[in-house]
Amino acid sequence: MESVKKEKGSSSYLPQDLIEKILLNLPAKSIPKLVVVSKLWSSIIRGKNFIDLYQKQSLSRPCFLHSFHRDSIQFFQIKPSQSLEAASPSSFYTCTTSSFPLNLDTSYNVYPPVCGVICFQDLDKVVVSNPSTGQFLVLPKLNTRRKGISRFLGYDPVKDEYKVLCMTVLTTSRKVVSEEHQVFTLGAGAQKEKKEATWRMIKCKVPHCPVTKGLCSNGLVYYGAWSNNKGKRFLIVCFDVRLEEFTRVKLPDGVEIVRFGSVLVNYHSKVALANHSDFAKFDMWVLEDVVKQEWSKISVVVPSWKDLVGRDYFTCRGVVSSGKFIFAPVYWRGPFCVISYDPKEDIGRRVVIEGLGDNLRSVSLFLDHVERPIFL
């Protein structure tokens, strides 16, 4: 009789579909701790079906991801995007933070999240992290003696693999071009094939020098670059994560890539290049068809821009589902804030973000972050 009661009281007595429903309603940071409950729970949590279900649920409620450096510790904060989109003029929203377990002497350069995962850069160190669960993985040292390194993170949905792409930049009196292209693979797909966790050299047939940070979409990583070709100096490079091949995307005539004035953003699930011509207006070029290399142009002028930003310098971070443009500061004074611009109402709003603390460095804001409880 006691054995029957014990079995009914155990987690193994619960049907698998009920366990999945319970887990889907839990915060992502709590899920990794539950793999020790039982073999069944561990199997469910580590299974691709559950991870995909959790991600699909998260896609319906995308979040903002804040990253900032304070007192030699890297912090992250995840906030539902509705909280910022619903903000009124001169309003505030408060965020709670969770620390990233790395004590750093210098601030890490954080790259945009890809399918729930982010990548850090600090000199010759590369760190991959899932900010939703607090897990992180320090990758082996890159196979190079050079210090000028560019890094990009991509995800292949076919093989369920994340890949970090790195390249060094060679500067001579005649050219500036990327070399030593290397890839590190991690994820469920890599584990199934039992690939050795190491950097692999790959070939690149598109001479270029990376300029902007990357943007991953549908298994392709895009980033702005320069070329030594006089007639085609500016271009968008497209890296196929699964095939590990580079292709060139031609920009419209007259469009340039500026190191500190150009940024690739998500525009309603399309890749877009935002070029800031001055502080009040900018042009956005939307890649409508990557195969045909067709672009469309959007010009944006934010009213009362100087009153909104003061002496700070803001750049576009993308467009949220409601159609509002979000701007975040590169350099700022006083409390950290963002600008939200609604093109339908032609209204700009300044929103102060509270709860980040003082002595902040390297604050970054990323849109459309999704939570994916994967194990690194």
KEKE-3310 file (N, C-alpha, C; in steps of 0.2 Angstrom, whole numbers, plus 5000, padded with zeros to 4 digits):
npx = (5004:5010:5019:5012:5006:5017:5021:5011:5012:5024:5034:5034:5021:5013:5006:5015:5011:5005:5015:5023:5015:5015:5029:5030:5024:5032:5046:5060:5072:5070:5069:5081:5085:5076:5079:5084:5074:5068:5072:5062:5058:5070:5072:5061:5063:5076:5072:5070:5057:5050:5058:5056:5042:5042:5049:5041:5030:5036:5038:5026:5026:5037:5052:5062:5079:5091:5108:5121:5136:5142:5151:5161:5154:5144:5127:5110:5094:5078:5063:5046:5040:5028:5028:5036:5031:5019:5021:5019:5021:5036:5037:5041:5048:5051:5064:5069:5084:5096:5111:5125:5136:5150:5165:5172:5186:5186:5173:5162:5159:5144:5134:5120:5105:5102:5090:5087:5100:5116:5131:5147:5161:5178:5193:5203:5194:5179:5162:5148:5131:5115:5104:5092:5092:5104:5115:5132:5145:5162:5171:5185:5201:5204:5211:5223:5235:5233:5225:5214:5199:5183:5167:5153:5136:5126:5111:5106:5091:5088:5097:5097:5108:5119:5131:5147:5155:5170:5183:5199:5206:5216:5227:5235:5246:5239:5227:5212:5206:5196:5203:5208:5195:5185:5175:5164:5155:5140:5127:5112:5112:5126:5130:5124:5130:5142:5153:5169:5173:5179:5188:5186:5194:5187:5183:5183:5176:5173:5180:5181:5179:5172:5160:5148:5138:5131:5116:5105:5094:5082:5092:5103:5116:5118:5128:5135:5148:5165:5173:5188:5186:5184:5173:5162:5162:5155:5145:5133:5136:5132:5130:5128:5123:5121:5127:5139:5144:5149:5140:5138:5128:5121:5121:5109:5111:5122:5121:5129:5140:5143:5154:5151:5138:5129:5118:5112:5095:5080:5066:5050:5052:5061:5077:5085:5094:5099:5103:5110:5108:5108:5104:5091:5084:5083:5087:5080:5084:5076:5078:5069:5069:5081:5086:5083:5089:5082:5078:5069:5065:5063:5060:5063:5058:5059:5049:5052:5065:5077:5073:5069:5080:5090:5107:5112:5117:5108:5104:5095:5086:5078:5062:5047:5033:5021:5024:5031:5046:5061:5074:5090:5102:5119:5129:5127:5120:5116:5101:5097:5089:5076:5070:5054:5046:5031:5026:5013:5005:5014:5022:5034:5042:5050:5057:5062:5072:5071:5080:5092:5103:5118:5134:5135:5141:5143:5130:5117:5103:5092:5080:5065:5069:5069:5064:5073:5074:5087:5102:5118)
npy = (4994:5006:5008:5010:5022:5030:5030:5036:5048:5053:5062:5054:5049:5058:5063:5064:5075:5083:5087:5094:5105:5111:5115:5123:5135:5140:5151:5154:5154:5145:5132:5124:5120:5110:5098:5088:5082:5070:5057:5057:5070:5077:5072:5077:5091:5093:5089:5093:5095:5101:5112:5119:5122:5130:5141:5145:5149:5160:5168:5174:5184:5194:5201:5214:5215:5220:5225:5228:5235:5235:5239:5230:5218:5209:5213:5208:5211:5206:5211:5212:5218:5225:5233:5244:5249:5253:5264:5281:5299:5306:5296:5283:5267:5253:5241:5225:5217:5203:5196:5192:5179:5183:5191:5205:5214:5223:5230:5219:5217:5216:5206:5206:5196:5179:5169:5167:5166:5174:5182:5186:5198:5200:5206:5193:5183:5173:5172:5163:5164:5160:5171:5170:5159:5160:5153:5150:5149:5148:5149:5140:5146:5157:5152:5161:5174:5187:5202:5210:5206:5200:5196:5185:5179:5165:5155:5139:5133:5121:5110:5113:5120:5131:5143:5151:5164:5169:5181:5188:5204:5210:5223:5233:5244:5244:5237:5233:5219:5204:5190:5173:5165:5158:5145:5140:5127:5124:5116:5106:5098:5097:5090:5077:5073:5071:5080:5087:5099:5113:5126:5129:5131:5140:5144:5159:5168:5180:5195:5206:5218:5218:5229:5233:5226:5210:5202:5190:5180:5168:5158:5164:5175:5192:5206:5223:5229:5233:5235:5233:5235:5247:5251:5245:5247:5247:5235:5222:5208:5191:5177:5160:5150:5136:5130:5137:5147:5162:5176:5190:5204:5216:5234:5247:5260:5273:5271:5270:5262:5266:5267:5271:5275:5267:5254:5237:5232:5224:5224:5222:5208:5208:5211:5226:5241:5255:5271:5285:5301:5314:5320:5321:5314:5300:5287:5272:5257:5243:5226:5218:5206:5194:5185:5191:5203:5215:5231:5242:5259:5269:5284:5293:5305:5312:5321:5335:5331:5336:5341:5329:5321:5329:5332:5320:5305:5296:5280:5270:5256:5247:5240:5238:5226:5234:5244:5254:5264:5261:5269:5269:5276:5279:5287:5295:5306:5306:5298:5282:5281:5278:5281:5282:5281:5284:5281:5282:5291:5301:5304:5306:5299:5300:5289:5285:5273:5265:5258:5252:5256:5265:5271:5265:5256:5253:5250:5241:5239:5227:5222:5211:5199:5182:5169:5154:5139:5132:5120:5125)
npz = (5000:5004:4994:4983:4986:4986:4973:4967:4972:4966:4953:4942:4940:4934:4919:4903:4894:4903:4911:4902:4900:4912:4913:4902:4907:4916:4921:4910:4916:4927:4922:4918:4931:4934:4928:4936:4943:4938:4927:4916:4916:4913:4901:4894:4895:4889:4876:4859:4854:4865:4868:4856:4857:4868:4863:4852:4860:4866:4855:4853:4862:4862:4869:4876:4877:4888:4890:4901:4909:4925:4939:4937:4933:4922:4917:4914:4907:4905:4897:4894:4878:4877:4888:4886:4873:4877:4883:4889:4884:4891:4901:4913:4915:4925:4928:4933:4937:4933:4937:4927:4928:4928:4932:4926:4920:4910:4899:4890:4873:4867:4856:4845:4850:4845:4841:4855:4860:4864:4860:4866:4865:4869:4867:4864:4868:4868:4872:4873:4877:4886:4890:4896:4904:4911:4908:4902:4890:4888:4874:4866:4863:4849:4833:4830:4830:4829:4833:4829:4827:4820:4825:4823:4826:4822:4817:4812:4807:4802:4805:4818:4824:4832:4826:4828:4819:4815:4810:4805:4803:4790:4788:4776:4767:4755:4755:4765:4772:4776:4784:4788:4791:4802:4810:4824:4830:4839:4848:4847:4835:4832:4843:4841:4830:4835:4834:4835:4847:4842:4833:4816:4800:4786:4769:4761:4747:4744:4745:4758:4771:4787:4794:4801:4815:4815:4808:4811:4801:4796:4795:4789:4790:4790:4787:4786:4775:4769:4753:4743:4730:4718:4711:4718:4732:4744:4752:4757:4766:4765:4775:4774:4786:4787:4775:4776:4767:4759:4752:4741:4743:4733:4736:4734:4721:4726:4740:4755:4767:4783:4796:4810:4808:4802:4803:4804:4805:4811:4801:4802:4801:4790:4783:4786:4782:4791:4789:4796:4792:4798:4814:4816:4806:4795:4783:4778:4771:4765:4763:4751:4743:4744:4735:4722:4725:4728:4734:4745:4749:4764:4772:4786:4798:4813:4823:4833:4838:4844:4856:4862:4863:4868:4872:4869:4859:4848:4840:4828:4833:4828:4822:4831:4833:4832:4824:4828:4829:4837:4846:4853:4865:4860:4866:4881:4894:4911:4917:4909:4894:4881:4864:4857:4842:4833:4818:4812:4820:4820:4831:4844:4858:4874:4884:4900:4908:4922:4937:4933:4940:4945:4938:4925:4910:4893:4889:4881:4869:4864:4852:4850:4857:4860:4872:4875:4881:4880:4882:4884)
capx = (5000:5014:5023:5007:5005:5023:5022:5006:5015:5030:5033:5033:5014:5010:5006:5020:5008:5004:5022:5025:5011:5018:5035:5029:5021:5037:5051:5065:5078:5069:5068:5087:5086:5072:5082:5086:5068:5068:5074:5057:5058:5076:5071:5056:5067:5081:5070:5069:5050:5048:5061:5052:5035:5043:5051:5035:5026:5039:5038:5020:5026:5044:5055:5068:5085:5095:5114:5125:5141:5142:5155:5165:5149:5139:5120:5105:5087:5073:5057:5041:5040:5022:5029:5039:5027:5013:5023:5016:5027:5040:5036:5046:5047:5056:5066:5073:5090:5099:5118:5128:5141:5157:5168:5176:5189:5184:5166:5162:5155:5138:5131:5113:5103:5100:5086:5088:5107:5120:5138:5151:5168:5182:5199:5203:5189:5173:5158:5141:5127:5108:5103:5086:5093:5110:5120:5136:5150:5168:5174:5192:5204:5204:5217:5226:5239:5231:5220:5209:5194:5176:5163:5145:5133:5121:5108:5104:5085:5087:5101:5097:5114:5122:5138:5150:5159:5176:5188:5203:5206:5222:5227:5241:5245:5235:5220:5210:5202:5196:5206:5207:5188:5184:5168:5164:5148:5137:5120:5109:5114:5133:5131:5121:5135:5148:5158:5174:5172:5185:5187:5187:5195:5183:5185:5178:5177:5170:5184:5178:5180:5166:5159:5143:5136:5127:5109:5103:5087:5081:5098:5107:5119:5119:5132:5138:5155:5168:5177:5193:5183:5182:5166:5158:5165:5150:5140:5130:5138:5127:5134:5124:5125:5122:5132:5145:5146:5148:5138:5137:5121:5122:5117:5106:5116:5123:5120:5135:5140:5147:5156:5147:5132:5125:5116:5107:5090:5074:5060:5044:5055:5065:5083:5085:5100:5097:5109:5108:5111:5109:5102:5083:5081:5087:5085:5081:5083:5073:5079:5063:5071:5088:5088:5083:5093:5078:5077:5064:5067:5059:5063:5060:5059:5056:5048:5055:5070:5082:5070:5068:5087:5095:5114:5114:5117:5104:5103:5089:5088:5073:5055:5043:5027:5016:5026:5035:5053:5064:5080:5093:5108:5126:5132:5121:5121:5110:5097:5097:5082:5075:5065:5049:5043:5025:5025:5006:5003:5020:5024:5040:5041:5056:5055:5067:5072:5074:5082:5098:5108:5123:5140:5134:5145:5142:5123:5114:5096:5090:5073:5063:5072:5064:5067:5073:5078:5092:5108:5124)
capy = (5000:5012:5008:5013:5029:5034:5030:5041:5055:5055:5065:5050:5048:5064:5061:5068:5081:5088:5090:5099:5111:5114:5118:5129:5140:5142:5156:5150:5153:5140:5126:5120:5117:5104:5091:5083:5079:5063:5055:5059:5078:5078:5070:5082:5098:5093:5087:5098:5097:5105:5118:5123:5124:5136:5146:5147:5153:5166:5172:5178:5189:5196:5205:5218:5213:5226:5222:5233:5233:5239:5237:5224:5213:5210:5212:5207:5212:5204:5215:5212:5224:5229:5238:5250:5251:5257:5270:5288:5304:5307:5291:5278:5260:5250:5235:5221:5214:5198:5197:5187:5177:5185:5197:5207:5221:5227:5228:5215:5219:5211:5206:5205:5189:5175:5163:5166:5166:5180:5181:5192:5198:5204:5204:5186:5179:5173:5169:5162:5164:5160:5176:5168:5154:5162:5149:5153:5144:5151:5145:5139:5152:5157:5150:5166:5178:5194:5205:5213:5200:5202:5190:5185:5173:5163:5149:5135:5129:5114:5106:5115:5122:5138:5144:5158:5165:5174:5182:5193:5209:5212:5230:5234:5250:5244:5235:5231:5213:5199:5183:5167:5164:5152:5143:5135:5124:5121:5115:5099:5095:5096:5084:5071:5071:5071:5085:5090:5106:5116:5131:5126:5136:5139:5148:5165:5170:5187:5199:5211:5220:5219:5236:5233:5220:5205:5201:5183:5179:5162:5154:5168:5181:5198:5212:5228:5228:5237:5231:5236:5236:5254:5252:5242:5248:5246:5229:5218:5201:5186:5171:5154:5146:5128:5129:5140:5150:5169:5179:5197:5207:5223:5239:5252:5265:5278:5269:5269:5259:5271:5263:5273:5278:5262:5248:5233:5231:5220:5228:5217:5201:5209:5214:5233:5245:5261:5276:5291:5307:5319:5318:5321:5310:5294:5283:5265:5253:5237:5221:5215:5200:5193:5182:5196:5209:5221:5235:5248:5264:5272:5290:5294:5311:5312:5328:5338:5327:5339:5341:5322:5318:5333:5332:5313:5303:5290:5277:5266:5249:5242:5242:5233:5223:5239:5248:5260:5264:5262:5272:5269:5280:5277:5290:5298:5309:5306:5292:5279:5281:5276:5285:5278:5285:5281:5285:5283:5297:5306:5306:5303:5299:5298:5284:5284:5266:5265:5251:5249:5258:5270:5269:5260:5256:5249:5248:5239:5237:5223:5220:5205:5194:5177:5165:5147:5136:5127:5119:5126)
capz = (5000:5004:4988:4978:4988:4984:4966:4965:4974:4963:4947:4936:4940:4930:4912:4900:4892:4909:4913:4897:4901:4918:4911:4897:4911:4920:4918:4907:4921:4932:4919:4919:4938:4935:4925:4942:4946:4936:4920:4912:4916:4910:4894:4891:4895:4884:4870:4854:4854:4871:4866:4850:4859:4872:4859:4849:4864:4867:4849:4853:4867:4861:4874:4875:4881:4890:4893:4903:4913:4931:4945:4934:4932:4916:4919:4908:4910:4900:4899:4889:4874:4878:4893:4883:4868:4879:4888:4888:4884:4897:4906:4915:4916:4930:4926:4938:4934:4936:4936:4923:4933:4925:4934:4921:4921:4904:4897:4884:4867:4866:4849:4845:4851:4839:4843:4862:4862:4863:4859:4868:4863:4873:4865:4861:4872:4865:4876:4871:4883:4885:4896:4899:4909:4915:4907:4897:4888:4885:4869:4865:4860:4842:4830:4827:4834:4827:4838:4825:4826:4820:4827:4821:4828:4818:4819:4807:4810:4799:4809:4825:4826:4832:4824:4829:4814:4817:4805:4807:4798:4788:4785:4773:4763:4749:4756:4771:4770:4781:4783:4793:4793:4806:4813:4829:4830:4845:4848:4847:4829:4833:4848:4838:4825:4839:4831:4840:4849:4840:4828:4809:4795:4780:4764:4759:4740:4744:4748:4761:4778:4791:4797:4806:4818:4811:4810:4808:4799:4792:4793:4785:4794:4786:4790:4782:4774:4764:4748:4740:4723:4717:4708:4722:4738:4750:4751:4762:4765:4768:4777:4775:4792:4786:4770:4777:4761:4758:4745:4741:4742:4731:4738:4729:4719:4730:4747:4758:4774:4787:4802:4816:4806:4798:4807:4802:4810:4809:4800:4801:4799:4785:4785:4784:4783:4793:4788:4799:4788:4803:4821:4816:4801:4792:4777:4779:4765:4767:4758:4750:4741:4744:4729:4717:4728:4728:4740:4745:4754:4769:4775:4793:4801:4820:4825:4840:4839:4848:4862:4864:4864:4871:4869:4868:4852:4847:4834:4827:4835:4824:4822:4834:4829:4832:4818:4831:4828:4844:4846:4859:4865:4860:4871:4885:4900:4915:4917:4902:4891:4874:4860:4853:4837:4830:4811:4811:4824:4820:4838:4847:4865:4877:4890:4905:4910:4929:4940:4931:4944:4943:4935:4919:4905:4888:4889:4874:4869:4858:4851:4848:4860:4862:4877:4872:4887:4878:4886:4880)
cpx = (5004:5018:5018:5006:5011:5024:5017:5008:5021:5028:5031:5026:5011:5011:5011:5017:5007:5010:5024:5021:5013:5024:5034:5026:5026:5042:5056:5071:5077:5069:5075:5087:5081:5074:5083:5080:5067:5071:5069:5057:5064:5075:5066:5060:5072:5079:5068:5061:5047:5051:5058:5045:5036:5045:5045:5030:5029:5039:5031:5020:5034:5046:5060:5073:5090:5102:5118:5130:5141:5146:5158:5160:5145:5132:5116:5099:5083:5066:5052:5040:5034:5023:5032:5034:5021:5015:5021:5022:5030:5039:5042:5044:5053:5058:5070:5079:5092:5106:5120:5134:5148:5159:5173:5180:5188:5177:5166:5157:5150:5135:5124:5111:5101:5096:5087:5095:5111:5127:5142:5158:5172:5189:5199:5198:5182:5168:5151:5137:5119:5106:5096:5087:5100:5116:5125:5142:5156:5171:5182:5195:5205:5211:5220:5230:5237:5225:5214:5204:5187:5172:5156:5142:5127:5117:5105:5098:5085:5091:5101:5104:5116:5129:5141:5155:5164:5180:5193:5204:5213:5222:5234:5240:5241:5228:5219:5205:5202:5200:5205:5200:5188:5177:5168:5156:5146:5130:5118:5112:5121:5134:5129:5127:5142:5154:5163:5173:5178:5184:5189:5188:5190:5185:5180:5180:5175:5175:5181:5181:5174:5166:5154:5142:5132:5120:5107:5096:5087:5087:5103:5110:5121:5124:5135:5145:5158:5172:5182:5191:5181:5175:5161:5161:5161:5146:5138:5133:5133:5130:5128:5127:5126:5127:5139:5148:5144:5145:5138:5130:5123:5118:5114:5112:5116:5123:5127:5135:5145:5148:5152:5140:5127:5124:5111:5101:5084:5068:5054:5047:5059:5071:5083:5092:5097:5103:5106:5111:5112:5105:5094:5080:5086:5084:5085:5079:5082:5075:5073:5064:5078:5091:5089:5087:5089:5077:5072:5067:5062:5063:5059:5062:5056:5055:5050:5061:5075:5079:5069:5075:5092:5102:5116:5114:5113:5104:5097:5091:5083:5066:5051:5036:5022:5018:5030:5043:5056:5072:5084:5100:5115:5130:5127:5124:5115:5107:5097:5090:5082:5070:5061:5046:5037:5024:5018:5003:5008:5021:5030:5040:5048:5054:5062:5067:5075:5076:5088:5104:5113:5129:5140:5139:5142:5134:5120:5107:5095:5083:5071:5067:5067:5068:5067:5077:5083:5098:5114:5130)
cpy = (5006:5013:5012:5020:5033:5035:5036:5048:5057:5058:5061:5048:5052:5062:5066:5075:5086:5091:5095:5105:5115:5118:5124:5135:5143:5147:5152:5149:5147:5133:5122:5117:5111:5098:5086:5080:5072:5063:5058:5067:5080:5077:5075:5089:5098:5091:5093:5100:5102:5112:5123:5125:5130:5142:5149:5151:5160:5171:5177:5184:5191:5201:5209:5215:5219:5222:5228:5231:5238:5236:5230:5217:5214:5208:5211:5208:5210:5207:5214:5218:5228:5234:5244:5253:5255:5263:5277:5293:5305:5302:5287:5271:5257:5243:5231:5218:5208:5198:5191:5185:5177:5191:5199:5214:5226:5225:5224:5218:5214:5211:5204:5197:5186:5169:5162:5166:5172:5178:5187:5192:5203:5202:5197:5181:5179:5169:5169:5161:5164:5165:5174:5163:5155:5158:5152:5148:5148:5146:5145:5145:5151:5155:5156:5170:5185:5196:5208:5208:5203:5195:5190:5178:5171:5156:5145:5131:5122:5109:5107:5116:5129:5138:5151:5158:5170:5175:5188:5198:5211:5219:5231:5241:5250:5241:5233:5225:5208:5193:5179:5167:5157:5151:5139:5133:5122:5120:5107:5095:5093:5090:5078:5068:5070:5074:5087:5097:5110:5121:5127:5131:5135:5144:5153:5168:5177:5192:5205:5213:5222:5226:5236:5226:5216:5205:5195:5182:5173:5158:5158:5174:5186:5203:5217:5227:5233:5233:5236:5238:5243:5255:5249:5242:5246:5240:5226:5211:5196:5179:5165:5150:5139:5127:5132:5143:5158:5171:5186:5199:5215:5228:5244:5257:5271:5277:5267:5265:5263:5267:5265:5276:5273:5256:5244:5231:5226:5225:5223:5211:5202:5212:5221:5237:5252:5266:5283:5297:5313:5316:5318:5316:5305:5291:5276:5261:5245:5231:5216:5207:5199:5190:5187:5202:5215:5224:5240:5253:5268:5278:5292:5301:5312:5319:5329:5333:5329:5339:5334:5319:5322:5333:5325:5311:5296:5287:5272:5259:5244:5245:5236:5231:5229:5244:5254:5259:5265:5264:5271:5273:5276:5280:5294:5301:5308:5299:5289:5279:5279:5281:5281:5282:5281:5285:5286:5290:5302:5309:5303:5304:5297:5294:5283:5277:5267:5258:5248:5251:5263:5267:5264:5261:5251:5246:5247:5237:5233:5221:5213:5199:5188:5172:5157:5143:5130:5126:5120:5121)
cpz = (5000:4998:4982:4979:4985:4977:4963:4967:4970:4956:4941:4935:4935:4923:4909:4897:4897:4911:4909:4898:4907:4916:4907:4901:4916:4917:4915:4912:4926:4929:4919:4925:4938:4932:4930:4945:4944:4929:4915:4911:4912:4902:4890:4890:4890:4877:4865:4853:4859:4870:4861:4853:4864:4868:4855:4853:4866:4861:4849:4858:4867:4867:4872:4879:4882:4892:4895:4908:4919:4936:4943:4934:4926:4918:4913:4911:4904:4902:4893:4885:4875:4883:4891:4877:4871:4883:4885:4887:4891:4903:4908:4915:4920:4928:4932:4934:4937:4933:4932:4927:4930:4928:4929:4922:4915:4902:4890:4879:4865:4859:4850:4846:4845:4842:4851:4865:4860:4863:4862:4865:4867:4871:4861:4864:4868:4870:4873:4877:4881:4891:4899:4905:4913:4913:4902:4896:4885:4880:4869:4862:4853:4839:4827:4832:4833:4832:4835:4823:4825:4821:4825:4824:4824:4820:4813:4809:4807:4803:4816:4828:4827:4830:4825:4823:4816:4811:4808:4801:4797:4785:4783:4770:4757:4750:4763:4770:4776:4779:4788:4796:4796:4809:4819:4830:4837:4845:4848:4841:4830:4838:4845:4833:4828:4836:4836:4841:4847:4834:4821:4804:4789:4775:4763:4752:4739:4748:4751:4768:4782:4794:4802:4810:4814:4813:4806:4807:4794:4790:4790:4790:4789:4790:4784:4781:4769:4759:4745:4732:4722:4715:4713:4729:4744:4748:4758:4761:4769:4769:4778:4781:4791:4781:4771:4771:4762:4752:4746:4739:4740:4734:4733:4727:4724:4738:4750:4765:4778:4794:4808:4814:4803:4803:4804:4807:4807:4808:4797:4797:4792:4787:4782:4786:4785:4793:4791:4796:4793:4809:4821:4811:4798:4787:4779:4773:4767:4761:4757:4747:4740:4738:4723:4719:4726:4734:4739:4750:4758:4772:4781:4796:4808:4822:4832:4842:4844:4855:4866:4867:4868:4868:4868:4861:4852:4840:4834:4829:4831:4825:4826:4830:4828:4826:4821:4830:4835:4843:4853:4859:4864:4865:4875:4891:4905:4915:4909:4900:4884:4871:4856:4848:4833:4823:4809:4814:4823:4826:4841:4854:4868:4883:4894:4908:4917:4931:4937:4935:4941:4940:4929:4914:4899:4888:4882:4875:4863:4858:4849:4851:4862:4867:4874:4877:4884:4883:4882:4882)
residu = (MET:GLU:SER:VAL:LYS:LYS:GLU:LYS:GLY:SER:SER:SER:TYR:LEU:PRO:GLN:ASP:LEU:ILE:GLU:LYS:ILE:LEU:LEU:ASN:LEU:PRO:ALA:LYS:SER:ILE:PRO:LYS:LEU:VAL:VAL:VAL:SER:LYS:LEU:TRP:SER:SER:ILE:ILE:ARG:GLY:LYS:ASN:PHE:ILE:ASP:LEU:TYR:GLN:LYS:GLN:SER:LEU:SER:ARG:PRO:CYS:PHE:LEU:HIS:SER:PHE:HIS:ARG:ASP:SER:ILE:GLN:PHE:PHE:GLN:ILE:LYS:PRO:SER:GLN:SER:LEU:GLU:ALA:ALA:SER:PRO:SER:SER:PHE:TYR:THR:CYS:THR:THR:SER:SER:PHE:PRO:LEU:ASN:LEU:ASP:THR:SER:TYR:ASN:VAL:TYR:PRO:PRO:VAL:CYS:GLY:VAL:ILE:CYS:PHE:GLN:ASP:LEU:ASP:LYS:VAL:VAL:VAL:SER:ASN:PRO:SER:THR:GLY:GLN:PHE:LEU:VAL:LEU:PRO:LYS:LEU:ASN:THR:ARG:ARG:LYS:GLY:ILE:SER:ARG:PHE:LEU:GLY:TYR:ASP:PRO:VAL:LYS:ASP:GLU:TYR:LYS:VAL:LEU:CYS:MET:THR:VAL:LEU:THR:THR:SER:ARG:LYS:VAL:VAL:SER:GLU:GLU:HIS:GLN:VAL:PHE:THR:LEU:GLY:ALA:GLY:ALA:GLN:LYS:GLU:LYS:LYS:GLU:ALA:THR:TRP:ARG:MET:ILE:LYS:CYS:LYS:VAL:PRO:HIS:CYS:PRO:VAL:THR:LYS:GLY:LEU:CYS:SER:ASN:GLY:LEU:VAL:TYR:TYR:GLY:ALA:TRP:SER:ASN:ASN:LYS:GLY:LYS:ARG:PHE:LEU:ILE:VAL:CYS:PHE:ASP:VAL:ARG:LEU:GLU:GLU:PHE:THR:ARG:VAL:LYS:LEU:PRO:ASP:GLY:VAL:GLU:ILE:VAL:ARG:PHE:GLY:SER:VAL:LEU:VAL:ASN:TYR:HIS:SER:LYS:VAL:ALA:LEU:ALA:ASN:HIS:SER:ASP:PHE:ALA:LYS:PHE:ASP:MET:TRP:VAL:LEU:GLU:ASP:VAL:VAL:LYS:GLN:GLU:TRP:SER:LYS:ILE:SER:VAL:VAL:VAL:PRO:SER:TRP:LYS:ASP:LEU:VAL:GLY:ARG:ASP:TYR:PHE:THR:CYS:ARG:GLY:VAL:VAL:SER:SER:GLY:LYS:PHE:ILE:PHE:ALA:PRO:VAL:TYR:TRP:ARG:GLY:PRO:PHE:CYS:VAL:ILE:SER:TYR:ASP:PRO:LYS:GLU:ASP:ILE:GLY:ARG:ARG:VAL:VAL:ILE:GLU:GLY:LEU:GLY:ASP:ASN:LEU:ARG:SER:VAL:SER:LEU:PHE:LEU:ASP:HIS:VAL:GLU:ARG:PRO:ILE:PHE:LEU)
# end
